[in-house]
Amino acid sequence: MAKLEVDEGRVYGARYWTVKPIPSWELYHDDWGGVDIWNSMFEWCIDTFGPTPEDGVWTPSSRWYVNNAKFWFRAEADRDWFLLRWK
């Protein structure tokens, strides 16, 4: 699985839990650098948490979105589900 950097950030004053996948420059199951893993993570989030707003960070109080090479989760439990799936 991918290496994941966990942190938190604020959007419009609200706390979001962030996860940043760290690319590997090794071949991982025919995937150089984790590009396919990123796409799989994104699709998993859509299937699990529903679609993210197209304008991402610019929509206040979104459940989750992707920005700045990170996945942002409004609920800590959603972040934890993501970590359980991808660690």
Backbone as ProteinMPNN parsed JSONL, in Angstrom:
{"seq_chain_A": "MAKLEVDEGRVYGARYWTVKPIPSWELYHDDWGGVDIWNSMFEWCIDTFGPTPEDGVWTPSSRWYVNNAKFWFRAEADRDWFLLRWK", "coords_chain_A": {"N_chain_A": [[0.828, -1.184, 0.0], [0.251, 2.358, -0.194], [2.369, 4.934, 1.196], [1.244, 7.068, 3.739], [0.669, 10.358, 4.745], [-0.498, 11.914, 7.555], [-2.467, 14.617, 8.678], [-3.875, 17.778, 9.676], [-6.101, 20.402, 8.696], [-7.537, 23.659, 8.027], [-10.564, 24.889, 6.72], [-12.416, 27.554, 5.789], [-12.532, 28.057, 8.509], [-13.317, 25.643, 9.611], [-12.341, 22.478, 10.933], [-10.524, 20.096, 9.135], [-9.555, 16.778, 8.439], [-6.632, 15.552, 7.076], [-5.131, 13.538, 4.51], [-2.251, 12.668, 2.921], [-1.122, 10.975, 0.243], [2.031, 9.559, -0.253], [4.078, 9.528, -2.949], [5.725, 6.713, -4.399], [8.746, 5.935, -5.913], [9.116, 3.565, -7.054], [8.362, 0.521, -8.796], [5.145, -0.603, -8.325], [3.093, -3.111, -8.296], [2.815, -2.939, -11.169], [2.546, -0.165, -11.336], [3.986, 2.788, -11.625], [5.161, 5.043, -9.32], [2.696, 5.375, -8.029], [0.423, 6.359, -9.355], [-1.851, 4.967, -10.319], [-2.795, 4.039, -7.885], [-3.572, 6.416, -6.611], [-5.77, 7.167, -8.237], [-7.432, 4.991, -7.693], [-7.89, 5.41, -4.973], [-9.299, 7.824, -5.082], [-11.614, 7.061, -6.532], [-12.61, 5.181, -4.728], [-13.287, 6.831, -2.574], [-15.396, 8.317, -3.718], [-17.261, 6.247, -4.149], [-17.671, 5.459, -1.496], [-18.164, 7.776, 0.128], [-19.692, 9.41, -1.408], [-20.126, 11.742, -4.192], [-17.733, 14.376, -4.604], [-17.827, 17.961, -4.37], [-17.546, 19.719, -7.459], [-16.067, 22.07, -7.455], [-14.497, 21.736, -5.287], [-12.535, 22.764, -2.644], [-13.723, 25.237, -2.546], [-16.347, 25.03, -1.879], [-18.026, 25.435, 0.957], [-18.088, 23.432, 3.961], [-18.089, 20.862, 2.834], [-18.28, 17.295, 2.72], [-16.034, 15.806, 1.993], [-13.087, 16.248, -0.008], [-10.657, 16.712, -2.64], [-7.592, 18.312, -2.682], [-4.586, 20.127, -3.269], [-2.893, 17.884, -3.453], [-3.853, 16.202, -1.488], [-6.219, 14.298, 0.411], [-9.084, 15.518, 1.881], [-11.007, 15.401, 4.775], [-14.038, 15.989, 6.399], [-15.102, 14.747, 8.639], [-13.574, 13.008, 11.27], [-13.918, 10.266, 11.487], [-14.427, 9.491, 8.834], [-11.939, 9.978, 7.713], [-10.531, 8.05, 9.145], [-11.701, 5.654, 8.168], [-10.763, 5.784, 5.552], [-7.999, 5.541, 6.025], [-7.925, 2.952, 7.144], [-8.629, 1.457, 4.922], [-6.559, 2.0, 3.065], [-4.015, 1.776, 4.232]], "CA_chain_A": [[0.0, 0.0, 0.0], [0.952, 3.64, -0.269], [2.692, 5.629, 2.433], [0.256, 8.111, 3.936], [1.014, 11.392, 5.717], [-1.738, 12.363, 8.183], [-2.365, 15.954, 9.265], [-5.167, 18.442, 9.678], [-6.078, 21.751, 8.149], [-8.783, 24.395, 8.236], [-11.213, 25.458, 5.548], [-13.473, 28.434, 6.301], [-12.535, 27.923, 9.956], [-13.688, 24.289, 10.04], [-11.249, 21.507, 10.93], [-10.563, 18.947, 8.226], [-8.493, 15.795, 8.629], [-6.041, 15.356, 5.755], [-4.254, 12.397, 4.23], [-1.471, 12.902, 1.706], [-0.362, 9.815, -0.224], [3.405, 9.866, -0.631], [4.432, 8.679, -4.102], [6.911, 5.869, -4.38], [9.354, 5.932, -7.248], [9.377, 2.167, -7.384], [7.25, -0.173, -9.439], [4.257, -1.221, -7.354], [2.029, -3.8, -9.035], [2.74, -2.311, -12.497], [2.166, 1.24, -11.174], [5.132, 3.624, -11.282], [4.904, 6.259, -8.558], [1.417, 5.394, -7.34], [-0.63, 7.049, -10.094], [-3.056, 4.133, -10.305], [-3.275, 3.985, -6.507], [-4.288, 7.682, -6.388], [-7.066, 7.062, -8.909], [-8.223, 4.022, -6.941], [-8.294, 6.086, -3.738], [-10.313, 8.809, -5.446], [-12.836, 6.323, -6.865], [-13.106, 4.579, -3.489], [-13.942, 7.908, -1.814], [-16.682, 8.597, -4.363], [-18.151, 5.115, -3.866], [-17.904, 5.348, -0.065], [-18.655, 9.01, 0.737], [-20.472, 10.173, -2.371], [-19.314, 12.63, -5.017], [-17.216, 15.604, -4.021], [-18.181, 19.098, -5.219], [-16.598, 19.954, -8.544], [-15.176, 23.184, -7.134], [-13.678, 21.311, -4.163], [-12.346, 23.577, -1.449], [-14.514, 26.467, -2.598], [-17.683, 24.741, -1.363], [-17.903, 25.269, 2.418], [-18.703, 22.318, 4.687], [-18.148, 19.618, 2.063], [-17.902, 16.111, 3.507], [-14.653, 15.466, 1.629], [-12.647, 16.699, -1.322], [-9.233, 16.564, -2.93], [-6.936, 19.584, -2.996], [-3.19, 20.229, -2.847], [-2.362, 16.512, -3.385], [-4.326, 15.592, -0.248], [-7.624, 14.033, 0.624], [-9.556, 16.296, 3.026], [-12.221, 14.813, 5.325], [-14.674, 16.816, 7.432], [-15.269, 13.901, 9.828], [-12.412, 12.18, 11.6], [-14.277, 8.872, 11.205], [-14.221, 9.275, 7.397], [-10.475, 9.863, 7.546], [-10.116, 6.759, 9.693], [-12.102, 4.621, 7.199], [-9.81, 5.888, 4.45], [-6.728, 4.966, 6.481], [-8.095, 1.502, 7.272], [-8.665, 0.872, 3.577], [-5.367, 2.22, 2.24], [-2.735, 1.56, 4.913]], "C_chain_A": [[0.877, 1.253, 0.0], [1.319, 4.136, 1.129], [1.738, 6.812, 2.541], [0.712, 9.07, 5.034], [-0.297, 11.987, 6.249], [-1.504, 13.713, 8.851], [-3.781, 16.509, 9.394], [-4.993, 19.841, 9.124], [-7.416, 22.406, 8.412], [-9.265, 24.974, 6.911], [-12.401, 26.267, 6.062], [-13.637, 28.269, 7.808], [-12.87, 26.536, 10.476], [-12.479, 23.357, 9.951], [-11.53, 20.412, 9.913], [-9.362, 18.079, 8.537], [-7.942, 15.464, 7.249], [-5.176, 14.099, 5.697], [-3.572, 12.678, 2.904], [-0.729, 11.613, 1.341], [1.021, 10.259, -0.697], [3.799, 8.943, -1.783], [5.713, 7.885, -3.859], [7.476, 5.852, -5.788], [9.804, 4.533, -7.632], [8.156, 1.597, -8.094], [6.435, -0.897, -8.368], [3.088, -1.82, -8.117], [1.78, -3.118, -10.383], [2.333, -0.844, -12.451], [3.386, 2.043, -10.718], [4.661, 4.854, -10.524], [3.543, 6.356, -7.911], [0.285, 6.094, -8.059], [-1.928, 6.248, -10.072], [-3.641, 4.038, -8.899], [-4.068, 5.251, -6.194], [-5.682, 7.61, -7.01], [-7.988, 6.084, -8.185], [-8.73, 4.634, -5.629], [-9.437, 7.068, -4.017], [-11.65, 8.119, -5.742], [-13.454, 5.684, -5.626], [-13.837, 5.633, -2.655], [-15.304, 8.248, -2.404], [-17.684, 7.497, -4.032], [-18.566, 5.075, -2.391], [-18.602, 6.57, 0.523], [-19.537, 9.846, -0.179], [-19.575, 11.124, -3.149], [-18.873, 13.865, -4.242], [-17.627, 16.775, -4.918], [-17.113, 19.351, -6.274], [-15.627, 21.093, -8.238], [-14.388, 22.936, -5.853], [-13.697, 22.258, -2.984], [-13.231, 24.82, -1.424], [-15.962, 26.255, -2.173], [-17.563, 24.497, 0.146], [-18.645, 24.033, 2.921], [-18.876, 21.044, 3.869], [-17.692, 18.46, 2.943], [-16.449, 15.733, 3.251], [-14.351, 16.102, 0.288], [-11.156, 16.453, -1.459], [-8.684, 17.939, -3.302], [-5.497, 19.513, -2.505], [-2.565, 18.854, -2.598], [-2.729, 15.799, -2.086], [-5.805, 15.275, -0.366], [-8.015, 14.739, 1.923], [-10.895, 15.723, 3.478], [-12.754, 15.672, 6.457], [-14.806, 16.032, 8.729], [-14.024, 13.043, 10.042], [-12.683, 10.714, 11.29], [-14.099, 8.548, 9.722], [-12.74, 9.133, 7.094], [-9.997, 8.503, 8.017], [-10.503, 5.605, 8.762], [-11.143, 4.602, 6.016], [-8.482, 5.226, 4.836], [-6.823, 3.44, 6.614], [-8.064, 0.81, 5.915], [-7.314, 0.914, 2.888], [-4.042, 2.057, 2.947], [-2.258, 0.157, 4.728]], "O_chain_A": [[2.093, 1.183, 0.176], [0.662, 3.799, 2.114], [1.457, 7.481, 1.546], [1.094, 8.641, 6.123], [-1.107, 12.5, 5.477], [-0.482, 13.93, 9.503], [-4.761, 15.781, 9.235], [-3.89, 20.387, 9.088], [-8.326, 21.781, 8.958], [-8.483, 25.474, 6.102], [-13.295, 25.715, 6.703], [-14.752, 28.334, 8.325], [-12.721, 26.277, 11.67], [-11.691, 23.439, 9.008], [-12.636, 19.875, 9.845], [-8.284, 18.579, 8.857], [-8.706, 15.129, 6.344], [-4.583, 13.671, 6.687], [-4.232, 12.898, 1.889], [0.191, 11.206, 2.051], [1.15, 11.223, -1.452], [3.848, 7.724, -1.619], [6.643, 8.346, -3.199], [6.72, 5.76, -6.755], [10.733, 4.344, -8.418], [7.055, 2.138, -7.994], [6.969, -1.7, -7.604], [2.186, -1.096, -8.538], [0.644, -2.76, -10.693], [1.818, -0.325, -13.441], [3.769, 1.98, -9.55], [3.848, 5.625, -11.035], [3.258, 7.373, -7.278], [-0.732, 6.4, -7.436], [-2.995, 6.811, -9.828], [-4.86, 3.965, -8.742], [-5.128, 5.173, -5.574], [-6.668, 7.96, -6.361], [-9.191, 6.325, -8.079], [-9.869, 4.397, -5.229], [-10.416, 7.125, -3.273], [-12.695, 8.55, -5.255], [-14.676, 5.647, -5.487], [-14.894, 5.351, -2.092], [-16.266, 8.446, -1.662], [-18.827, 7.782, -3.674], [-19.694, 4.695, -2.078], [-19.526, 6.429, 1.324], [-20.068, 10.877, 0.235], [-18.404, 11.297, -2.812], [-19.566, 14.33, -3.337], [-17.763, 16.589, -6.127], [-15.919, 19.213, -6.007], [-14.49, 21.083, -8.71], [-13.685, 23.828, -5.379], [-14.748, 22.522, -2.398], [-13.455, 25.391, -0.357], [-16.729, 27.216, -2.113], [-17.05, 23.458, 0.563], [-19.682, 23.646, 2.384], [-19.736, 20.224, 4.191], [-16.826, 18.624, 3.803], [-15.72, 15.382, 4.179], [-15.262, 16.453, -0.463], [-10.487, 16.04, -0.513], [-9.254, 18.638, -4.14], [-5.214, 18.919, -1.464], [-1.802, 18.678, -1.649], [-2.013, 14.906, -1.636], [-6.538, 15.898, -1.134], [-7.351, 14.574, 2.946], [-11.813, 15.573, 2.672], [-12.013, 16.042, 7.367], [-14.639, 16.596, 9.81], [-13.5, 12.435, 9.109], [-11.776, 9.993, 10.873], [-13.666, 7.447, 9.381], [-12.335, 8.27, 6.315], [-9.16, 7.873, 7.371], [-9.719, 4.673, 8.583], [-10.757, 3.536, 5.536], [-7.918, 4.449, 4.065], [-5.895, 2.725, 6.235], [-7.534, -0.292, 5.783], [-6.949, -0.035, 2.194], [-3.003, 2.192, 2.299], [-1.195, -0.205, 5.232]]}, "name": "protein", "num_of_chains": 1, "seq": "MAKLEVDEGRVYGARYWTVKPIPSWELYHDDWGGVDIWNSMFEWCIDTFGPTPEDGVWTPSSRWYVNNAKFWFRAEADRDWFLLRWK"}
